[in-house]
Amino acid sequence: MKKIVSVFLTFLFLISLMSFAGATGESWHCDTCNADRDTEFCPVCGAQKPAASSEANTWFCPTCGRELPVEYNFCPDDRTEKVLPAGKWQIRILNGVGTSLKKLASTDDRHQSYAGPDGKAYSGTGAYKPFKVTSATALFREGNYVLVDITYKTVGRRCVYFKSSSLVNDAVESVTLESVPAKVKVEIQPSYGPGAYYDELEKTITEKNKTRTDSVLLEPGDEIKVFFETNGWVFAEFNCSLGLVRAWLPAETVE
């Protein structure tokens, strides 16, 4: 009996030493005991504190302590919202659902698109004939407008807004985007999508019955509003020579 008591006391002593030596002052959640700890090892079950998560890949829920992928904006267990560092925008993964433009009465009729979720406030981004669309993915909905990743025979690939009534399938996630103030660091031409394979923003100018296109450029120091980042590109809103638009910029060009 004495031997059992002695072994038990020795075990408790070693656990206490481990806890004392490993104290970090940084709280973490022990999943085995379902309790918050501030030591390197859990004093009850001996589990080691998990390695610090990479800011680029995961975050910890401050309510339950669960480690979550960075694209999660809410904890799925308790709906705690992700807290972002000051001046930092969200990371989003854009999956979307397949869609297409509704057929119109005439092959010459087109669906108008916009550079934002309001046809009165944002610049128009072209009108599209349904039969010239080779692919279309509805990314998310804002009110009565849906951001669609579309590939068109004449202009290539673009992310533009359509009225939901223009789409065959508009059953896509509804979002409320919140912006973070930011500035452009270098001269840059915005893009219609998060990648170099998307069409770049251009302005059509007609002078003396001749038509030409000019690049839409942002200058260092120009103020923008960033909504989120995906694949190293930020989705932002700004005023330019086209008017008020939402478009994409490489994340490294923005601060």
C-alpha positions as a printed NumPy array, in Angstrom:
array([[  0.   ,   0.   ,   0.   ],
       [  2.816,   2.358,   0.923],
       [  4.472,   1.633,  -2.424],
       [  1.285,   2.55 ,  -4.341],
       [  0.893,   5.805,  -2.395],
       [  4.552,   6.636,  -3.001],
       [  4.246,   6.084,  -6.77 ],
       [  1.07 ,   8.174,  -6.876],
       [  2.683,  11.072,  -4.984],
       [  5.728,  10.893,  -7.262],
       [  3.44 ,  11.084, -10.306],
       [  1.648,  14.147,  -8.928],
       [  4.986,  15.788,  -8.138],
       [  6.265,  15.238, -11.697],
       [  3.053,  16.611, -13.191],
       [  3.323,  19.712, -11.006],
       [  6.924,  20.238, -12.117],
       [  5.917,  19.941, -15.752],
       [  3.104,  22.444, -15.253],
       [  5.338,  24.903, -13.393],
       [  8.172,  24.629, -15.887],
       [  5.866,  24.898, -18.851],
       [  3.789,  27.893, -17.747],
       [  3.554,  30.367, -20.573],
       [  0.73 ,  32.665, -19.543],
       [ -0.905,  32.092, -22.957],
       [ -4.224,  30.33 , -22.723],
       [ -5.006,  27.255, -24.825],
       [ -7.826,  24.719, -24.835],
       [ -7.259,  21.096, -23.84 ],
       [ -9.644,  19.036, -25.958],
       [ -9.223,  15.941, -23.772],
       [-10.305,  17.672, -20.562],
       [-12.429,  20.349, -22.253],
       [-10.781,  23.056, -20.182],
       [ -8.587,  26.134, -20.717],
       [ -4.927,  25.868, -19.643],
       [ -1.991,  28.283, -19.427],
       [  0.817,  25.715, -19.098],
       [  2.914,  23.832, -21.616],
       [  1.289,  20.536, -20.535],
       [ -2.19 ,  19.884, -19.174],
       [ -1.81 ,  19.149, -15.419],
       [ -4.703,  16.661, -15.513],
       [ -4.131,  14.51 , -18.607],
       [ -0.587,  15.517, -19.596],
       [ -1.541,  16.689, -23.126],
       [  0.933,  19.145, -24.649],
       [ -0.086,  22.644, -25.659],
       [ -0.606,  22.686, -29.447],
       [  1.954,  24.508, -31.549],
       [  1.102,  28.096, -32.376],
       [ -1.051,  28.199, -35.451],
       [  0.09 ,  29.918, -38.608],
       [ -1.761,  33.218, -39.086],
       [ -2.004,  32.46 , -42.784],
       [ -3.734,  29.097, -42.312],
       [ -5.696,  28.883, -39.049],
       [ -7.146,  30.834, -36.129],
       [ -8.356,  29.898, -32.636],
       [-11.906,  30.57 , -31.478],
       [-11.615,  32.789, -28.361],
       [-14.787,  31.215, -26.919],
       [-14.164,  27.459, -27.202],
       [-10.485,  27.37 , -28.21 ],
       [-11.054,  25.298, -31.341],
       [ -8.501,  25.727, -34.149],
       [-10.258,  26.669, -37.395],
       [ -9.296,  27.178, -41.057],
       [ -8.613,  30.802, -41.936],
       [-11.49 ,  30.877, -44.447],
       [-13.973,  30.303, -41.58 ],
       [-15.333,  33.688, -40.477],
       [-17.417,  32.133, -37.675],
       [-16.816,  29.217, -35.308],
       [-19.151,  26.35 , -36.342],
       [-19.605,  25.296, -32.683],
       [-20.626,  28.566, -31.02 ],
       [-20.863,  31.103, -33.899],
       [-18.146,  33.309, -32.397],
       [-16.965,  35.7  , -35.119],
       [-13.313,  35.715, -36.114],
       [-11.493,  38.732, -34.709],
       [ -9.141,  40.251, -37.246],
       [ -6.029,  42.277, -36.42 ],
       [ -6.594,  46.01 , -36.818],
       [ -6.498,  47.002, -40.455],
       [ -6.647,  43.399, -41.725],
       [ -9.311,  42.063, -44.051],
       [-10.949,  38.667, -44.189],
       [ -9.852,  35.655, -46.213],
       [-12.576,  34.022, -48.29 ],
       [-12.705,  30.885, -50.398],
       [-14.96 ,  31.411, -53.404],
       [-16.67 ,  28.211, -54.518],
       [-20.042,  29.26 , -55.859],
       [-22.6  ,  27.352, -57.911],
       [-22.909,  26.797, -61.636],
       [-25.32 ,  29.081, -63.451],
       [-26.075,  30.624, -66.846],
       [-27.789,  33.688, -68.295],
       [-31.453,  33.302, -69.124],
       [-32.355,  33.112, -72.802],
       [-33.788,  36.31 , -74.271],
       [-36.384,  36.889, -76.976],
       [-33.823,  37.85 , -79.612],
       [-30.224,  36.79 , -80.193],
       [-29.343,  40.492, -80.256],
       [-30.713,  41.073, -76.742],
       [-28.25 ,  41.228, -73.854],
       [-28.1  ,  41.109, -70.062],
       [-26.486,  44.202, -68.526],
       [-23.748,  43.714, -65.932],
       [-22.352,  46.068, -63.298],
       [-19.205,  46.686, -61.262],
       [-21.136,  46.488, -57.994],
       [-24.439,  45.402, -56.432],
       [-26.416,  48.476, -57.512],
       [-27.016,  49.419, -61.134],
       [-27.461,  53.108, -60.224],
       [-24.333,  53.531, -58.097],
       [-21.757,  51.423, -59.918],
       [-20.338,  51.565, -63.425],
       [-21.709,  49.27 , -66.107],
       [-19.349,  46.476, -67.174],
       [-20.849,  45.463, -70.472],
       [-23.921,  43.669, -71.789],
       [-23.792,  39.951, -72.555],
       [-25.593,  37.647, -74.986],
       [-26.505,  34.343, -73.298],
       [-25.338,  32.118, -76.168],
       [-21.826,  33.63 , -76.06 ],
       [-21.283,  32.637, -72.417],
       [-19.061,  29.545, -72.264],
       [-19.087,  29.188, -68.459],
       [-20.597,  30.974, -65.451],
       [-20.332,  30.488, -61.673],
       [-22.448,  32.465, -59.206],
       [-20.076,  33.38 , -56.345],
       [-22.337,  35.177, -53.844],
       [-25.42 ,  37.363, -53.63 ],
       [-25.767,  40.902, -52.286],
       [-29.414,  41.889, -52.231],
       [-30.835,  41.525, -55.752],
       [-27.412,  41.289, -57.4  ],
       [-25.108,  38.284, -57.792],
       [-21.359,  38.35 , -58.454],
       [-20.751,  35.945, -61.339],
       [-17.445,  34.545, -62.605],
       [-18.176,  34.465, -66.322],
       [-16.239,  33.466, -69.421],
       [-17.398,  35.22 , -72.588],
       [-16.307,  34.537, -76.137],
       [-15.221,  38.103, -76.974],
       [-13.784,  39.488, -73.702],
       [-12.543,  36.421, -71.852],
       [-13.026,  35.872, -68.126],
       [-14.564,  38.41 , -65.719],
       [-16.218,  38.628, -62.307],
       [-19.158,  41.014, -62.706],
       [-22.523,  41.613, -61.054],
       [-25.828,  40.673, -62.67 ],
       [-29.335,  41.158, -61.398],
       [-30.471,  37.842, -59.949],
       [-33.385,  37.895, -62.406],
       [-30.844,  37.503, -65.253],
       [-29.653,  34.12 , -63.974],
       [-31.056,  30.635, -64.464],
       [-29.69 ,  29.566, -61.053],
       [-29.202,  32.183, -58.326],
       [-29.31 ,  29.794, -55.322],
       [-26.015,  31.03 , -53.903],
       [-24.783,  32.253, -50.513],
       [-25.997,  35.708, -49.468],
       [-23.32 ,  37.894, -47.875],
       [-22.945,  41.272, -46.23 ],
       [-19.465,  42.547, -47.021],
       [-17.613,  44.816, -44.606],
       [-14.699,  46.878, -45.861],
       [-11.324,  47.849, -44.418],
       [ -9.723,  51.172, -45.499],
       [ -6.506,  50.665, -47.447],
       [ -4.149,  52.36 , -49.897],
       [ -2.473,  51.353, -53.128],
       [  1.321,  51.048, -52.896],
       [  2.285,  51.028, -56.588],
       [  0.811,  51.958, -59.939],
       [ -1.451,  49.069, -60.857],
       [ -4.144,  48.182, -63.376],
       [ -7.105,  46.537, -61.614],
       [ -8.434,  43.219, -62.856],
       [-11.914,  41.763, -63.277],
       [-10.957,  38.735, -61.218],
       [ -8.447,  37.247, -58.743],
       [ -5.798,  36.147, -61.223],
       [ -3.637,  37.234, -64.15 ],
       [ -5.889,  35.252, -66.533],
       [ -8.82 ,  37.627, -65.991],
       [ -9.523,  40.629, -68.212],
       [ -8.121,  43.958, -66.964],
       [-10.213,  47.082, -66.534],
       [-10.16 ,  49.385, -69.557],
       [-12.101,  52.463, -70.597],
       [-13.456,  52.935, -74.117],
       [-13.024,  56.483, -75.451],
       [-14.538,  57.874, -78.637],
       [-12.901,  60.963, -80.173],
       [-13.552,  62.343, -83.65 ],
       [-15.493,  59.213, -84.609],
       [-12.569,  57.02 , -83.584],
       [-12.699,  54.566, -80.7  ],
       [ -9.778,  53.584, -78.505],
       [ -9.292,  51.938, -75.13 ],
       [ -7.275,  53.292, -72.218],
       [ -6.027,  51.313, -69.235],
       [ -7.664,  52.038, -65.885],
       [ -4.805,  52.752, -63.48 ],
       [ -4.553,  53.303, -59.739],
       [ -1.679,  55.391, -58.402],
       [  0.397,  55.012, -55.213],
       [ -1.525,  56.501, -52.305],
       [ -4.969,  56.076, -53.879],
       [ -7.511,  55.192, -51.221],
       [ -9.597,  52.037, -51.607],
       [-11.864,  49.81 , -49.518],
       [-10.877,  46.155, -49.229],
       [-13.585,  43.556, -48.558],
       [-11.631,  40.29 , -48.528],
       [ -8.703,  38.373, -50.001],
       [ -8.646,  35.14 , -51.987],
       [ -5.727,  33.424, -53.729],
       [ -3.439,  36.392, -53.054],
       [ -5.842,  38.963, -54.565],
       [ -8.031,  41.486, -52.736],
       [-11.567,  42.409, -53.747],
       [-11.801,  46.183, -53.401],
       [-14.005,  49.18 , -54.137],
       [-12.725,  52.503, -55.433],
       [-13.389,  55.425, -57.743],
       [-11.508,  55.509, -61.039],
       [-11.92 ,  56.826, -64.572],
       [-14.848,  54.412, -65.024],
       [-16.641,  55.678, -61.932],
       [-17.344,  53.661, -58.79 ],
       [-16.265,  50.038, -59.278],
       [-15.39 ,  46.853, -57.443],
       [-12.406,  45.012, -58.853],
       [ -9.339,  42.98 , -57.9  ],
       [ -5.752,  43.88 , -57.034],
       [ -2.762,  41.72 , -56.05 ],
       [ -2.648,  41.728, -52.245],
       [  1.022,  42.759, -52.194],
       [  0.13 ,  46.031, -53.966],
       [ -2.16 ,  47.138, -51.128],
       [ -1.504,  48.241, -47.55 ]])
